[in-house]
Amino acid sequence: MQCRYCGREVKTIGTGLTTSYGQQCNPSPIKKHVCLSDGIHCVYCGRETHTMGGHLTTSYGQHCHQSPTGNHVLQ
């Protein structure tokens, strides 16, 4: 996965995305890495999502700690 703002390769560590340079992404408006959308992984936490009860969820739950809205996002 790649960060949409800095273009670096990102991976999921803990509850967020990181690169070999760290978790902060200066070009990003929220100062966190946001991955390019692939329609499967949450763009904020990088975890694979699925629909459950009309909401996006991951194996870690319905709440996304990295998202500004608190929900998983695919775009």
ABEGO torsion letter per residue (X at the ends): XBBAAAGBBBBBBEABBBBAAEABBAABAAGBBBBBBAGABBAAAGBBBBBBGGBBBBAAEABBAABAAGBBBAX
